[in-house]
């Protein structure tokens, strides 16, 4: 999609090996890793070639991801920027201004995170995670055409939850649906699953989210670990 000209060397095995070397050198275990891929030399619109350059960073991962958060998260809805549902919306790329400004808004007003809306005013995701809501024992999450990032943990949950006898629907979620939910939880690759206590003035429980989390720690210890 980004029109890179990938050398044969630049494959999953090569990148994986470079990640492991850096983590070992930095003595980060467990580790949080960031991989950034960008174009080679040249101007903005006329690069000399389309081959990828990359930077890898690693930090110690201090968060215990095999434990559900004790205190539920408090979220706000960020209204000042809307995410466009274009062909690149599902990719994690560097043009993340709505997420940055949403995160700054949340911090300024003493929330843990902010909910980002798409151009139609529907729920997209949070500034750092995908959103799932539970209503009447059915789980809903924004579909990819709603502009959310195609997160690793999101994709894992979409495969795992139906095998746990949950009905999961990828769809459009209005602000009203979010505020009227029974439970809300967030997912990303670092924190796995975190339950949400409130969005604006709406309050939620976490019994079903807790059940999902601890069942996954038993059946998928290589993921929720």
KOLTI-364892 format. One record per residue (C-alpha): residue number from 1; residue in three letters; x, y, z. Coordinates in Angstrom, 1 decimal, decimal comma. Each point is the difference from the previous one (the first is absolute). Layout:
N
[site NUM "ALA" [X Y Z]];
...
//
This chain:
225
[site 1 "UNK" [0,0 0,0 0,0]];
[site 2 "UNK" [2,9 2,4 0,7]];
[site 3 "UNK" [1,7 -0,9 -3,3]];
[site 4 "UNK" [3,3 -1,1 1,5]];
[site 5 "UNK" [2,3 -2,0 -2,2]];
[site 6 "UNK" [0,9 -2,8 2,5]];
[site 7 "UNK" [3,4 -1,7 -0,4]];
[site 8 "UNK" [0,0 -3,7 0,4]];
[site 9 "UNK" [2,0 0,4 3,2]];
[site 10 "UNK" [-2,8 2,1 1,6]];
[site 11 "UNK" [-2,4 -2,7 1,1]];
[site 12 "UNK" [-1,6 -1,2 3,2]];
[site 13 "UNK" [3,0 -2,2 1,0]];
[site 14 "UNK" [2,5 2,8 -0,5]];
[site 15 "UNK" [-1,9 2,6 1,9]];
[site 16 "UNK" [-0,7 -2,5 2,8]];
[site 17 "UNK" [3,7 -0,8 0,4]];
[site 18 "UNK" [0,8 3,7 0,2]];
[site 19 "UNK" [-2,6 0,5 2,7]];
[site 20 "UNK" [1,4 -2,8 2,0]];
[site 21 "UNK" [3,6 1,2 -0,3]];
[site 22 "UNK" [-0,9 3,5 1,2]];
[site 23 "UNK" [-2,1 -1,3 3,0]];
[site 24 "UNK" [2,9 -2,2 0,9]];
[site 25 "UNK" [2,6 2,8 -0,3]];
[site 26 "UNK" [-2,2 2,3 2,1]];
[site 27 "UNK" [-0,6 -2,7 2,5]];
[site 28 "UNK" [-3,8 0,7 -0,1]];
[site 29 "UNK" [-1,9 -3,0 1,1]];
[site 30 "UNK" [-2,9 0,2 -0,3]];
[site 31 "UNK" [0,1 2,8 -2,6]];
[site 32 "UNK" [-2,1 2,5 -1,8]];
[site 33 "UNK" [1,2 0,5 -3,6]];
[site 34 "UNK" [-0,7 2,7 -2,5]];
[site 35 "UNK" [0,7 -0,6 -3,7]];
[site 36 "UNK" [-0,2 3,0 -2,3]];
[site 37 "UNK" [0,3 -0,4 -3,8]];
[site 38 "UNK" [0,6 2,9 -2,3]];
[site 39 "UNK" [1,2 0,8 -3,5]];
[site 40 "UNK" [3,5 0,5 -1,2]];
[site 41 "UNK" [1,8 3,3 -0,9]];
[site 42 "UNK" [-1,7 2,6 -2,1]];
[site 43 "UNK" [-2,7 2,6 0,1]];
[site 44 "UNK" [-3,5 -0,4 1,4]];
[site 45 "UNK" [-1,6 -0,8 -3,4]];
[site 46 "UNK" [3,0 -1,1 -2,0]];
[site 47 "UNK" [2,1 -2,6 2,1]];
[site 48 "UNK" [3,1 -1,3 -1,7]];
[site 49 "UNK" [-1,3 -3,5 0,5]];
[site 50 "UNK" [-3,0 -1,7 1,7]];
[site 51 "UNK" [2,1 -2,4 2,1]];
[site 52 "UNK" [-0,8 0,1 3,8]];
[site 53 "UNK" [2,2 1,1 2,7]];
[site 54 "UNK" [-0,8 -0,9 3,6]];
[site 55 "UNK" [0,7 0,9 3,6]];
[site 56 "UNK" [-0,6 -2,4 2,9]];
[site 57 "UNK" [-0,2 1,2 3,6]];
[site 58 "UNK" [-0,6 -2,1 3,2]];
[site 59 "UNK" [-0,8 0,8 3,6]];
[site 60 "UNK" [-0,5 -2,2 3,1]];
[site 61 "UNK" [-3,7 -1,0 0,3]];
[site 62 "UNK" [-0,8 0,8 3,6]];
[site 63 "UNK" [-3,8 -0,6 -0,2]];
[site 64 "UNK" [-1,4 -3,3 1,3]];
[site 65 "UNK" [-2,2 -0,9 -3,0]];
[site 66 "UNK" [-1,2 -3,2 1,5]];
[site 67 "UNK" [-2,0 1,9 2,6]];
[site 68 "UNK" [-3,2 1,8 -0,7]];
[site 69 "UNK" [0,1 3,7 1,0]];
[site 70 "UNK" [-1,3 0,4 3,6]];
[site 71 "UNK" [-1,4 3,5 -0,6]];
[site 72 "UNK" [-2,3 0,4 -3,0]];
[site 73 "UNK" [1,0 2,6 -2,5]];
[site 74 "UNK" [-1,8 3,4 -0,3]];
[site 75 "UNK" [-0,4 1,1 -3,7]];
[site 76 "UNK" [-1,2 3,1 -1,7]];
[site 77 "UNK" [-1,3 0,6 -3,5]];
[site 78 "UNK" [2,3 2,2 -2,1]];
[site 79 "UNK" [-2,0 2,2 -2,3]];
[site 80 "UNK" [2,5 2,4 -1,6]];
[site 81 "UNK" [1,4 -2,4 -2,6]];
[site 82 "UNK" [-1,6 -2,8 -2,1]];
[site 83 "UNK" [1,9 -2,9 -1,6]];
[site 84 "UNK" [-0,5 -0,5 -3,7]];
[site 85 "UNK" [-1,2 -3,4 -1,1]];
[site 86 "UNK" [2,4 -0,3 -3,0]];
[site 87 "UNK" [2,0 -2,9 -1,4]];
[site 88 "UNK" [2,8 0,7 2,5]];
[site 89 "UNK" [-2,1 0,4 3,1]];
[site 90 "UNK" [0,7 -3,6 1,3]];
[site 91 "UNK" [3,8 0,4 -0,2]];
[site 92 "UNK" [2,0 1,3 2,9]];
[site 93 "UNK" [1,9 2,9 -1,7]];
[site 94 "UNK" [1,7 3,2 1,0]];
[site 95 "UNK" [-3,0 2,3 -0,8]];
[site 96 "UNK" [-1,6 -0,4 3,4]];
[site 97 "UNK" [-1,0 3,6 0,8]];
[site 98 "UNK" [-3,6 -0,9 1,2]];
[site 99 "UNK" [1,5 -2,6 2,4]];
[site 100 "UNK" [2,7 2,4 1,3]];
[site 101 "UNK" [-2,5 2,9 0,6]];
[site 102 "UNK" [-2,5 -2,4 1,5]];
[site 103 "UNK" [2,6 -1,3 2,4]];
[site 104 "UNK" [1,0 3,5 1,0]];
[site 105 "UNK" [-3,6 0,9 0,6]];
[site 106 "UNK" [-0,5 -3,1 2,2]];
[site 107 "UNK" [3,1 0,9 2,0]];
[site 108 "UNK" [-1,1 3,6 0,5]];
[site 109 "UNK" [-3,4 -1,0 1,2]];
[site 110 "UNK" [1,3 -2,8 2,3]];
[site 111 "UNK" [-1,3 -3,0 -2,1]];
[site 112 "UNK" [1,9 -3,2 -0,7]];
[site 113 "UNK" [-0,7 0,1 -3,7]];
[site 114 "UNK" [-2,2 1,6 -2,6]];
[site 115 "UNK" [-2,5 -1,6 -2,5]];
[site 116 "UNK" [0,7 1,1 -3,6]];
[site 117 "UNK" [-2,9 0,4 -2,4]];
[site 118 "UNK" [0,0 -0,5 -3,8]];
[site 119 "UNK" [-1,3 2,4 -2,6]];
[site 120 "UNK" [-3,6 -1,2 0,5]];
[site 121 "UNK" [0,2 0,6 3,8]];
[site 122 "UNK" [0,1 -3,8 0,8]];
[site 123 "UNK" [2,4 -1,6 2,3]];
[site 124 "UNK" [3,4 -0,8 -1,5]];
[site 125 "UNK" [2,4 -1,0 2,7]];
[site 126 "UNK" [1,8 1,6 3,0]];
[site 127 "UNK" [3,3 1,9 -0,4]];
[site 128 "UNK" [2,0 -3,2 0,8]];
[site 129 "UNK" [-2,4 -2,9 -0,3]];
[site 130 "UNK" [-2,9 -1,7 -1,7]];
[site 131 "UNK" [-3,4 0,2 1,7]];
[site 132 "UNK" [-2,5 -2,8 0,8]];
[site 133 "UNK" [-3,4 0,4 1,6]];
[site 134 "UNK" [-2,1 -2,7 1,6]];
[site 135 "UNK" [-3,8 0,3 -0,1]];
[site 136 "UNK" [-2,4 -2,8 0,9]];
[site 137 "UNK" [2,8 -2,5 -0,1]];
[site 138 "UNK" [0,9 1,0 -3,6]];
[site 139 "UNK" [3,3 1,6 -0,8]];
[site 140 "UNK" [0,3 2,8 -2,5]];
[site 141 "UNK" [3,1 1,7 -1,5]];
[site 142 "UNK" [0,4 2,5 -2,8]];
[site 143 "UNK" [0,4 -1,6 -3,4]];
[site 144 "UNK" [3,1 0,9 -2,0]];
[site 145 "UNK" [-2,0 2,1 -2,4]];
[site 146 "UNK" [-0,7 2,3 3,0]];
[site 147 "UNK" [3,6 1,0 0,0]];
[site 148 "UNK" [1,5 -1,8 3,0]];
[site 149 "UNK" [3,5 -1,3 0,0]];
[site 150 "UNK" [0,2 -3,7 -0,8]];
[site 151 "UNK" [1,7 -0,8 3,3]];
[site 152 "UNK" [1,8 -3,3 0,8]];
[site 153 "UNK" [-2,0 -0,6 3,2]];
[site 154 "UNK" [-3,2 1,0 -1,8]];
[site 155 "UNK" [0,6 -2,7 -2,6]];
[site 156 "UNK" [0,8 -2,6 2,6]];
[site 157 "UNK" [-3,2 0,7 1,9]];
[site 158 "UNK" [-2,1 -0,2 -3,1]];
[site 159 "UNK" [1,3 -3,5 -0,4]];
[site 160 "UNK" [0,0 -1,0 3,6]];
[site 161 "UNK" [-3,3 1,3 1,3]];
[site 162 "UNK" [-2,4 -2,0 -2,3]];
[site 163 "UNK" [1,8 -3,2 1,1]];
[site 164 "UNK" [-1,0 1,0 3,6]];
[site 165 "UNK" [-3,6 0,1 -1,1]];
[site 166 "UNK" [-0,3 3,8 -0,3]];
[site 167 "UNK" [-1,8 1,6 -2,8]];
[site 168 "UNK" [2,3 2,7 -1,4]];
[site 169 "UNK" [-1,2 2,6 -2,5]];
[site 170 "UNK" [2,3 2,4 -2,0]];
[site 171 "UNK" [-2,3 2,9 -0,7]];
[site 172 "UNK" [-0,5 3,8 0,3]];
[site 173 "UNK" [-0,4 1,1 3,6]];
[site 174 "UNK" [-1,7 3,3 0,8]];
[site 175 "UNK" [0,9 2,1 3,0]];
[site 176 "UNK" [-3,4 -0,9 1,4]];
[site 177 "UNK" [0,8 -3,8 -0,2]];
[site 178 "UNK" [3,3 0,6 1,8]];
[site 179 "UNK" [-1,6 2,0 2,8]];
[site 180 "UNK" [-2,8 -2,6 0,4]];
[site 181 "UNK" [2,3 -3,1 0,1]];
[site 182 "UNK" [0,2 -2,4 2,9]];
[site 183 "UNK" [3,7 -0,2 -0,1]];
[site 184 "UNK" [2,9 1,5 -2,0]];
[site 185 "UNK" [3,5 -1,2 -0,4]];
[site 186 "UNK" [3,1 1,0 -2,0]];
[site 187 "UNK" [2,6 -2,2 -1,7]];
[site 188 "UNK" [3,5 0,5 -1,3]];
[site 189 "UNK" [3,2 -2,0 -0,3]];
[site 190 "UNK" [1,6 1,4 3,1]];
[site 191 "UNK" [-2,8 0,0 2,6]];
[site 192 "UNK" [-2,0 -2,9 -1,5]];
[site 193 "UNK" [-3,5 0,8 1,5]];
[site 194 "UNK" [-0,9 2,8 2,4]];
[site 195 "UNK" [-3,5 0,7 1,3]];
[site 196 "UNK" [-1,6 3,4 -0,1]];
[site 197 "UNK" [-1,9 1,4 3,0]];
[site 198 "UNK" [-1,4 3,0 -1,7]];
[site 199 "UNK" [-0,4 2,0 -3,2]];
[site 200 "UNK" [-1,1 3,5 0,7]];
[site 201 "UNK" [-2,8 -0,4 2,5]];
[site 202 "UNK" [-0,9 -3,7 -0,8]];
[site 203 "UNK" [1,2 -2,6 2,5]];
[site 204 "UNK" [0,7 -3,7 -0,9]];
[site 205 "UNK" [0,5 -3,3 1,7]];
[site 206 "UNK" [2,8 -2,4 -0,8]];
[site 207 "UNK" [-1,2 -3,5 1,0]];
[site 208 "UNK" [-0,1 -1,4 -3,6]];
[site 209 "UNK" [3,2 1,7 -1,0]];
[site 210 "UNK" [1,7 -1,6 3,0]];
[site 211 "UNK" [-1,4 -3,4 -0,9]];
[site 212 "UNK" [1,4 0,4 -3,6]];
[site 213 "UNK" [3,4 1,2 1,2]];
[site 214 "UNK" [0,6 -2,9 2,4]];
[site 215 "UNK" [-1,3 -2,6 -2,4]];
[site 216 "UNK" [2,5 1,3 -2,6]];
[site 217 "UNK" [2,9 -0,1 2,5]];
[site 218 "UNK" [-0,7 -3,8 0,4]];
[site 219 "UNK" [-0,6 -0,8 -3,7]];
[site 220 "UNK" [2,5 2,3 -1,6]];
[site 221 "UNK" [2,8 0,5 2,5]];
[site 222 "UNK" [2,4 0,8 -2,9]];
[site 223 "UNK" [-2,1 3,1 -0,8]];
[site 224 "UNK" [-1,3 1,2 3,4]];
[site 225 "UNK" [3,2 -0,4 1,9]];
//
